[in-house]
Amino acid sequence: MTALIRRFVECESPSDDAAAVTRFAELVADTVAPFAKVRMHAGARFGKILTAELQLPGRKKTGQVLALGHSDTVWPMGTLKTMPFREAEGRLWGPGVLDMKAGIAFLIFAARALRELEIPVENRLLLQLNPDEEVGSEASRDLTERNASQSKAVLVLEPGTGMTGKLKTARKGVGDFTVTVKGKASHAGVDFAAGASAVVELARQIDRIASFTQESRGITVNPGVIAGGTRTNVVAAEARTEVDIRVLKLKDAPMLEKKFRSLVPYDKRCTIEVSGGLNRPPMERSAGIVKLFRLAQKLGGEIGVKLEESLTGGGSDGNFTAAIGIPTLDGLGAVGEGAHAANESILVERMADRTALVGKLVAAV
């Protein structure tokens, strides 16, 4: 398993390099080809989308389970030079090892174990790897929702939460807005009064936008990027901010969007343009999700592992599947820390039990 994870990590696959992402998808395809029906789907400007129906023991299949992951990472090509794959301190280290190449390896080994132990499985197992999850799933969302709609359950191979590997039964919805202010340029020294500063107006708007946060309701609003102006001696004609939003409940998204669309300038000589919105619905903790988590808890207990659940502010493709009403259990991948960070790593001692849990879930759903 370690050798396979190493091959996966050393096949770099940043979201913005379609050829590299496709190379990784093809590596996974080659790995499962001896026991799977593999298809590659167009991913628009991203790499290709992989689906693979894994051949498992048992008579005629009556349903489908979707195992969902992604082939892209946040790390640029060449990261291996400064952050090479290594095994040390009871961990595997490297770009993408936690998020989420180890999770893909776990699913593959779970399928192998089911085959080798001849454990009958009632449902088809479809693996789908998306090439653009880290950048919004623009190209893959439709296929994800189609395959999920034909499934009894969705198992998401993203890493667990924290160093105990809590499973994820809820995720916040994610979106972004761009607020652009247009003012009137003038010479800051010669004709200051004739200008209407877009920068000053934006500063006042940012304070208003930040007030949209309601942490008690799980709503956060973060103006994370600002830009504007040309020179210090010019009253700025244009400025903008890019804002991240997170919501715990789908019903809160329209209210938040209304607030953005209702922004009015303090300086009437300025105008405000707003674009964007929610692009990933929340994964709300439904009865179906809870039932699936309770099953995982029971199966974990059979192998001596105590499983807990968690809510996370980050999104995954599981948000889409949960939003259309399919029971979805997330965070079934590796246990570790440092996703998107230089200390990205997984615990070697948790590789076996996570793989066993995935296999037991596939057989039990």
C-alpha positions in Angstrom: 0.0 0.0 0.0 2.8 2.4 0.8 4.4 1.7 -2.6 1.1 2.5 -4.4 0.7 5.7 -2.4 4.2 6.7 -3.3 3.5 6.2 -7.0 0.3 8.3 -6.7 2.1 11.1 -4.8 5.0 11.2 -7.2 2.6 11.5 -10.1 2.0 15.3 -9.5 -1.4 16.5 -10.6 -2.1 20.2 -10.0 -5.6 21.4 -10.9 -4.3 23.9 -13.5 -2.3 21.3 -15.5 -4.9 19.2 -17.4 -2.2 16.9 -18.9 -0.8 16.1 -15.4 -4.2 15.4 -13.9 -5.0 13.1 -16.8 -1.7 11.3 -16.3 -2.6 10.6 -12.7 -6.1 9.4 -13.6 -4.5 7.1 -16.2 -2.2 5.8 -13.5 -5.2 4.9 -11.3 -7.0 3.4 -14.3 -4.0 1.2 -15.0 -3.9 0.1 -11.4 -7.6 -1.0 -11.3 -7.8 -2.2 -14.9 -7.3 -5.9 -14.0 -10.5 -5.9 -12.0 -12.5 -2.9 -13.3 -14.4 -1.5 -16.2 -12.7 1.8 -16.8 -14.0 4.9 -18.6 -12.5 8.3 -19.2 -14.8 11.3 -19.6 -14.0 14.7 -21.0 -13.3 17.3 -18.3 -13.5 20.4 -20.4 -10.4 22.6 -19.7 -9.4 20.3 -16.8 -8.0 16.8 -16.9 -10.2 13.8 -17.7 -12.7 12.4 -15.3 -12.2 8.7 -14.4 -15.0 6.3 -13.6 -14.3 2.6 -12.8 -16.8 0.0 -12.0 -14.9 -2.4 -9.7 -15.7 -6.1 -10.1 -16.6 -7.5 -6.7 -17.8 -11.0 -5.5 -21.5 -11.7 -5.2 -24.3 -12.5 -7.6 -26.3 -10.1 -9.6 -25.9 -6.5 -8.2 -29.1 -4.8 -7.1 -27.9 -1.3 -6.6 -24.8 1.0 -6.7 -22.5 2.6 -4.2 -20.4 5.6 -5.4 -16.9 6.0 -4.1 -16.0 9.6 -4.8 -12.6 11.3 -4.9 -10.5 13.7 -6.9 -7.3 13.5 -8.9 -6.2 17.1 -8.6 -4.1 18.7 -5.9 -3.3 22.2 -4.9 0.4 21.7 -5.3 2.2 23.2 -8.4 4.4 21.0 -10.6 7.9 20.6 -9.2 6.8 20.6 -5.5 8.4 17.2 -5.1 11.8 18.8 -5.4 11.3 20.6 -2.0 8.7 18.3 -0.5 9.6 14.8 -1.6 7.6 11.7 -0.7 9.2 10.1 2.4 8.4 7.7 5.2 9.5 8.9 8.6 8.2 9.3 12.2 5.4 6.9 11.6 4.0 8.9 8.7 4.0 9.2 5.0 4.8 12.7 3.8 4.4 14.4 0.4 2.2 16.7 -1.7 -1.3 15.3 -2.0 -0.7 12.3 0.3 -3.5 13.3 2.7 -5.7 15.3 0.3 -6.4 12.8 -1.1 -4.2 10.2 -2.9 -4.0 7.9 0.1 -7.8 7.7 0.2 -7.8 6.5 -3.4 -5.3 3.8 -2.5 -7.4 2.7 0.4 -10.4 2.1 -1.8 -8.4 0.1 -4.2 -7.0 -2.1 -1.5 -10.4 -2.5 0.1 -11.7 -3.8 -3.3 -8.8 -6.2 -3.5 -9.5 -7.5 0.0 -13.2 -8.1 -0.8 -12.1 -10.0 -3.9 -9.4 -12.0 -2.3 -11.5 -12.9 0.7 -14.5 -13.6 -1.6 -16.8 -11.5 0.5 -20.1 -11.1 -1.4 -21.2 -7.5 -2.2 -24.8 -6.7 -3.0 -24.1 -3.5 -4.9 -22.0 -2.3 -7.8 -19.0 -0.2 -6.7 -18.3 2.8 -8.9 -15.2 4.9 -8.3 -15.3 8.4 -9.7 -12.2 10.7 -9.6 -12.8 14.3 -10.5 -10.1 16.5 -12.0 -11.3 19.9 -10.6 -12.5 19.5 -7.0 -9.9 21.8 -5.6 -11.1 24.6 -8.0 -14.9 24.3 -7.7 -15.8 21.1 -9.7 -17.1 23.1 -12.6 -16.6 20.3 -15.2 -17.4 17.3 -13.0 -20.4 18.4 -11.0 -23.0 17.1 -13.5 -21.5 13.6 -13.8 -21.1 13.5 -10.0 -24.8 14.3 -9.5 -25.9 11.8 -12.2 -23.9 9.0 -10.8 -24.9 9.8 -7.2 -28.6 9.9 -8.2 -28.3 6.2 -9.3 -26.6 5.2 -6.0 -27.8 4.0 -2.6 -25.0 5.8 -0.9 -21.9 7.9 -1.5 -18.6 7.2 0.2 -16.2 10.2 0.0 -12.5 9.4 0.2 -11.4 12.8 1.5 -9.3 12.7 4.7 -10.9 12.5 8.1 -11.0 15.4 10.5 -8.2 15.8 13.0 -5.6 13.3 14.2 -8.3 10.9 15.3 -9.9 10.8 11.8 -13.4 11.8 12.6 -15.9 11.2 9.8 -17.7 14.1 8.2 -21.5 14.2 8.5 -21.9 17.9 7.6 -20.0 20.5 5.6 -20.7 24.1 5.0 -21.7 25.4 1.6 -19.2 27.5 -0.2 -19.4 30.5 -2.5 -17.8 33.7 -3.5 -18.8 37.2 -4.5 -16.8 39.9 -6.2 -17.8 43.5 -5.3 -16.6 46.1 -7.7 -16.8 49.8 -6.9 -16.5 52.4 -9.7 -15.8 56.0 -8.7 -14.4 59.0 -10.5 -10.7 59.7 -11.1 -9.1 63.0 -10.4 -5.7 64.5 -9.5 -5.2 64.1 -5.8 -3.4 67.4 -5.4 -4.8 69.7 -8.1 -8.5 68.6 -8.2 -9.1 66.4 -5.2 -12.8 67.5 -4.7 -13.7 66.5 -8.3 -12.8 62.8 -7.6 -14.9 60.1 -6.0 -12.6 57.5 -4.5 -13.5 53.9 -5.3 -11.0 52.8 -2.7 -12.6 54.8 0.1 -16.0 53.6 -0.9 -14.8 50.0 -1.0 -13.3 50.4 2.5 -16.7 51.4 3.9 -18.4 48.6 2.0 -16.0 46.0 3.3 -16.9 46.9 6.9 -20.6 46.4 5.9 -19.9 43.1 4.2 -17.9 41.8 7.1 -21.0 42.4 9.3 -22.9 39.8 7.3 -21.1 37.1 9.4 -23.3 35.3 11.9 -21.1 32.7 13.5 -23.9 31.5 15.8 -25.7 30.4 12.6 -22.6 29.0 10.9 -22.5 31.9 8.4 -19.0 33.4 7.7 -18.2 36.1 5.2 -14.5 36.9 4.5 -13.3 39.7 2.3 -10.1 38.0 1.4 -8.7 39.9 -1.5 -8.8 43.7 -2.2 -7.4 45.6 -5.2 -7.8 49.1 -6.5 -6.3 52.4 -7.6 -3.4 53.2 -9.8 -1.1 55.7 -8.2 -1.0 57.5 -4.8 -1.6 60.9 -6.5 -4.7 59.7 -8.3 -8.2 59.5 -6.7 -9.0 55.9 -7.4 -11.6 55.2 -10.2 -12.1 51.5 -9.4 -11.6 49.0 -6.6 -12.8 45.5 -5.8 -12.9 42.9 -3.2 -13.3 39.1 -3.5 -15.3 37.6 -0.7 -15.5 34.0 0.5 -18.9 32.9 2.0 -19.7 29.8 4.0 -23.2 28.7 5.1 -24.3 25.8 7.3 -27.9 25.7 5.9 -29.0 26.1 2.3 -31.9 28.3 3.4 -29.4 31.0 4.5 -27.8 31.4 1.0 -30.6 33.4 -0.6 -30.7 35.8 2.4 -27.0 36.3 2.1 -27.1 36.9 -1.6 -29.9 39.4 -1.1 -27.6 41.4 1.3 -24.8 41.5 -1.3 -27.2 42.5 -4.1 -28.7 45.2 -1.9 -25.4 47.0 -1.3 -25.7 50.8 -2.0 -22.9 53.3 -2.1 -22.3 55.8 0.7 -20.9 58.2 -1.8 -23.6 58.6 -4.4 -21.1 59.4 -7.1 -19.9 55.8 -6.9 -21.6 52.7 -8.3 -21.4 49.1 -7.0 -21.4 45.9 -9.1 -21.9 42.5 -7.5 -21.2 39.1 -9.1 -21.0 35.5 -7.8 -22.9 33.4 -5.4 -23.1 30.0 -3.8 -21.3 27.4 -5.9 -21.2 24.4 -3.5 -24.3 23.7 -1.4 -23.9 22.7 2.2 -23.8 19.0 3.1 -26.6 19.1 5.8 -26.7 16.4 8.4 -29.7 14.5 7.2 -31.4 11.3 8.6 -29.8 9.3 5.8 -26.4 10.6 6.6 -26.8 9.8 10.3 -27.9 6.3 9.5 -24.9 5.7 7.3 -22.6 7.1 10.0 -24.2 4.8 12.6 -23.5 1.9 10.3 -19.9 3.0 10.0 -19.6 3.3 13.8 -20.9 -0.3 14.2 -18.5 -1.6 11.6 -15.7 0.3 13.2 -16.5 -1.3 16.5 -16.1 -4.7 15.0 -12.4 -3.9 14.2 -11.8 -2.1 17.5 -12.0 1.5 16.1 -14.1 4.1 17.8 -15.5 6.6 15.2 -16.8 10.1 15.8 -18.4 12.6 13.5 -17.6 16.2 12.7 -18.8 19.3 10.9 -16.2 21.1 8.8 -16.3 24.5 7.1 -14.5 23.1 4.0 -16.4 21.8 1.0 -16.0 18.6 -1.1 -17.9 16.9 -3.9 -19.9 15.2 -1.2 -21.7 18.5 -0.8 -23.3 18.0 -4.2 -24.4 14.4 -3.6 -25.8 15.2 -0.1 -27.7 18.2 -1.5 -29.6 16.0 -3.9 -30.7 13.7 -1.1 -28.3 10.8 -1.4 -26.9 9.5 1.9 -23.3 10.6 1.9 -20.5 9.8 4.3 -17.3 11.9 4.0 -13.9 11.8 5.5 -13.3 8.1 4.9 -9.8 8.6 3.7 -6.5 9.0 5.5 -5.9 10.2 9.0 -3.2 12.9 9.3 -2.7 16.6 9.1 -1.3 19.4 6.9 -3.7 19.3 3.9 -2.5 22.1 1.6 0.4 22.8 3.9 4.1 21.9 4.0 3.6 19.3 6.8 1.0 17.3 4.8 1.3 13.7 6.1 -0.7 10.6 7.1 -0.4 8.2 10.0 0.9 4.8 8.8 -0.7 3.0 11.8 -4.2 4.2 10.6 -3.9 2.9 7.0 -5.1 -0.6 7.6 -8.2 0.2 9.7 -9.3 2.9 7.3 -9.0 0.5 4.4 -10.9 -2.2 6.4 -13.6 0.3 7.2 -14.1 1.3 3.6 -14.3 -2.4 2.6 -16.8 -3.3 5.3 -19.0 -0.3 4.3 -19.0 -1.3 0.7 -20.1 -4.8 1.6 -22.7 -3.7 4.2 -24.5 -0.8 2.5 
